[in-house]
């Protein structure tokens, strides 16, 4: 015979699980595999969010100044309107139009690597670290102090094109969704676009989501190494209270639940774990000297026959202490065009440890070949386009729901 307290505990547990399952199912049905449907929903969502924010935060009006005004003319909304600014209704109309323009952008996944000339136009040591943050959420992502109950387990930074709004939106509503995975924080790293309109759109997006870090260098593929160093610098300054750091490309779907489970298990097994990279290791690959290859490297760029071991580029992790060490070590190591190789060079200089993850991720270039693995056997899925991104997330999410249903019935 169950006691009253025991029955109450069972009732509360079942109720909480039922509510969570309902939320998960609703989330799953909202973001269907069809990205067109998902984007239509997201468009209404983001425009609505921005409109609400604009009415409550008048400082955003400065983004749409139509004439040059002095700081004294901007002290109130009335002064701003009198000095030539549009009305509040005009601001809402303009902002909605800008967001809609961003939503029509089609990301170019797996675009051709830089030309041979671009590949060898390396950034010199004199200019490699001169970038400045121009959009920076600072401590709003992770907080200032390490707290075992509130600090996130993992901070992920995603180097992404400044124009790729749809890619960022897809990530926000799938594997980095805070309501589902509160042990994870994410920031998006961009450089500057040559288009003022694109940069203005990014500022609007940053006001809404607060998860963008932008620096004042050209947003090009060849600057991916700078963008990665920028991410490491930002983590070391504003998010060093996490246990682990993830660098992940925007065309990778993260199996978040099981990744966090793996990392927490790793931390429990070794509470003093530090100075380590966690990834699928590429062991001492040969340097390509064939001039017709897109991976061609001249002897004056790198004279050795083999690269030092490094982490496979689409996704790799490290203990948080390495972020600052890598960034500071990069001041004395010549920049290299391949970002993942360069991080391996820094690891070699610092004598960092490597933890190899088997079955680390699945390459979806052969998609839609079936996935013949259990859900917890992989942590990342490498996709070719946004449609596959949503489809692979739905695959991961379906198994995520089934995992909780299984626990529910076991209970």
C-alpha positions, 0 to 999 in steps of 0.5 A: 500500500502506497503512502500518501506522500508516495502517491503525491510524488508519483502524481507530480512526477507523471504530471511534469513528464506529461507536460514536458512530453507535450511541449516536445511534441508541440515543438517537433510538429511546429518545425516540420521537415519542410523548411519552407513551412518552418521559415514561414512560421519563423518569419511571423515570429521574428517580425512580431518579436522585433515589433514588440521590442521596438515599441519598448526600446526606443534606443533601437530607433537610432538604427534607422536615422534618416538624417544626421543628428547630434547627440542632443537631438536624440535625447527623446523620441520627440526630438528625434522625430522633429530632427528628421527621423521617421515615425514609430510606425515607419520604423516598424514597417522598415524593420519588418521589410529588412527582416523579410529581406534577410529571410529570403537569403539562401545559404550556399552550403559547401561553397567552393574553397577559396581560389589558390591565390586567396589560399596563399594570401595569409594574414601577417602576424602584424594584423592578425589580432587587430580586430575589435568587437563591434557587436558583443553580448559580453557576459549576457550569454554565460554570466560572470561566475562559475556556479555549479547549478547555473553555469552551462556545461558547454559554450558553442561558437558557430562561425557563420556568414554575416548574411546567413540569417536563415542558418542562424534561425535554424540553429536557434530553433533546433539543436541550440534551443535553450528550452530543451537544452539548458546546459548549452549556450551558443554564439554566432561569429561574423565579420563585416559585410561590404553591404551596409544593409546587411550589417544593419540587418545583423544589428537588428537581429542582435537586438532581438536574440543577443547571441551574435558577436561581430568583429571589424574584419572582412567576412570571407572564407579565407578569414575563417582562421581569424574568426576562430581565434576571435571565438577563442578570445571571446570565450576566454574573456566572457564565457570562461565559466563553462567546462567545455568549448565547441567550435562547430560549423553552421552545416552541422546538426548537433545531437545535443542531448547525448553530447551533453550527456557524454561531456558530463560523464567525461567531467565526472570521470575526471574532475581535473580534466584540462588542457585537452582537445576532444574530437575526431583526430586527424593523425599527421596527414601529408601536406599537399604539394600538387598545385592543381589541388585546392589544398595546395600549400607552398613550401614557404608557407609550411615546409614540413612533409606532414602537419601535426595531428589536428581535430577534424574541422566541422566540429571539435571541442576543448576544455575551456582553459585551452581557449585563452591559451590558444588565443595567446599562443597564436600571437607567436605562431604564423597564421595558416589558411586552414583553420583546423590545421592551425588549431592543431599547430597551436595544440602542438606548440602547447603540448595539449592532450587529445581525446579521440571520439570514435563515431564522432559524426556522420557525413551526410554527403551520401544522404539519404542513405540510412543511419545504421547507428543508435542515436547515442552512437554519434554526436554530429551530422554533417549536411549539405543544405538547409533542407537536410539540416531540418530533416536530420534534426527531425531524425535526432529529435524523434529519437530524443522524444522516444528516449523520454517516452521510454523513461516515462514507461519504465517509471 
